[in-house]
Each structure stands twice: as structure tokens, then as C-alpha cells.
Amino acid sequence: VRATCVPFRGRNGVTIGTITVLSDITALKEFDRIRSDFVSMVCHEVRSPMNSMMMQLKVVLDGLAGELSGRQREILERVSEKMNGLTTMVSELLDLSRLESGLIASEKSAVNMAELFREQIAFHEANGARKEITLTLDVPESLPPALANQRSMEEVVTNLITNAIKYSPEGSTVRLMARIENEYLRFSVRDNGYGIPEEDLKRIFDRFYRVNDENTRAIVGTGLGLAIVKSIVDAHHGSIKVTSTPGSGSTFTVLLPLADI
Ligand code: ADP
């Protein structure tokens, strides 16, 4: 059952009551489950022919099936790029449907987030060589651990860093910082990139939603990364929010419960 409450105000703006609507969402939930199962089934079915196509394409591109003209190579490289995009989308969709059905390993332990940030920064510094971005970390000397699933947290942090890098121009800085706030570990990933228009902010965590503006339109993506991040954070009883100013950057802030130690 879902309850929706709306305050009911008199002429002078004083609340004189509330209207509460209780709705039975069993059918909606069932529909959601069927949708999620369907997506997962399609993805599984699509994955193996796609892998086989990629392998065959690689054989041709490696010149093992005869020499290619420049034009043929150019076309096949574009096909390969699109196939890579599709493969990413399929595996992200699978991740998401696993998360939604609660199937993902939800084993939680005390996770040393400071260590995880350092590893992720080192990984992105080593693999993001194509862009000149500085990554910085600001954490207190002893940061208590979060109660989390290690692999899921790596996915959250890597997605947020990847986006910060992707949606920033050359020469920018991406800052990670963490603090303790009440019972929570609060961390944020801040960039000084293109930013997100106000009207898009509430939709960027939706599946497939991508901002369509001139700076970011050409940047490749699936619109699934933040939906995955949000599902993971929700499954940890945490929260995520974003603030952004177009032209000067965005900050994604995550709250995670602390581990009892
Ligand atoms: P993808 O990056 O694959 O499109 P995401 O779900 O990760 O998908 O992000 C959704 C959209 O939110 C992106 O398409 C982009 O428009 C916007 N976005 C996400 N992170 C940032 C960021 N750090 N700066 C600017 N825009 C961002």
C-alpha cells in the first residue's frame, strides 16, 4: 500500500487538515517485476550473439580475414564502437535489473572508504590518460568505515568519477571529499565541468535519461549509470543528491550508514 499525504490549507494559508490517499500498488509492483524479468531475459539472450559478433569483427579488424581498405576499416571501426556501446548498455541493464530484484550480493561489511577512494583515483589516473584532469582527495586522517558492499561501493564511486571526468573540459579538477555527519559517512564528488541545467536535475537518476544540451550532446553514454548508482545507494539505506550550476560544475553527495565498530 502506498500512502500519499497532501496538506489542506484554508484561505489564510493555515493548514486545517491533510488529505491522505491510500492506494493498493500490488498490481504496479507485479508489473514492475515482470518488466524487470523481461529486461533481464532479453539482455541474457542478446549478450551471447553480441559477444560472438564482436569476436568475429575483431578477427576482420585484426586483418586475419584478408586485407582491408582504409574505407572498409573506417566503417568497421565505427561498427565496433557502436557494438561496444551496446555491450555496455546490456551489462548496465542487467546490473540494474539484478539490483531491482534484490539479487545483487548485498553482503555488507565495514568498508574503508578512504582506501577505496585512493584505489579508485589511482585507477582513473592510470586509465583516463586521454584527458588532462586532476583528481584530488580530502579525507580526515581516520575516517570510520561505512557499512556497505565493497564491490557496489566501487561501482558507485567509479561511476561518479567517470561522469565527473566525462562531463568536464580538459584541465579541470575533480575533488573527492568525505566527512562524518551524525551517524553517516558523507562523501562528495565535485567537478568544475559543464554542469546540469536546473530542469534536468530531478531526472538524471532516471533510467536512460540524458541531458540534451550543446556541451554534452556529443558525449557517449547510456543514461543508466546514475540509475545504478541510486539503486545501490538506496539498497544501502543511504541517500544521494546533486547540486549543479551550468558552466561551473556539479557536486554529487552520498550519505552512507556507518559500520558499528
Ligand atoms: P550517461 O553518462 O551514460 O549518459 P548517467 O546516468 O551516468 O548516464 O548520467 C545521466 C546524465 O546526467 C548524463 O547523460 C549527463 O547529461 C548528466 N550528468 C551526469 N553526471 C554529470 C556531471 N558530473 N556533470 C554534468 N552532467 C552530468
Residues whose N, C-alpha, C, O or C-beta is under 5 A from the ligand:
A	BS01	ADP	N163 A164 Y167 G195 I196 I204 Y209 R210 V211 T216 V220 G221 T222 G223 L224 G225 L226 A227 S250
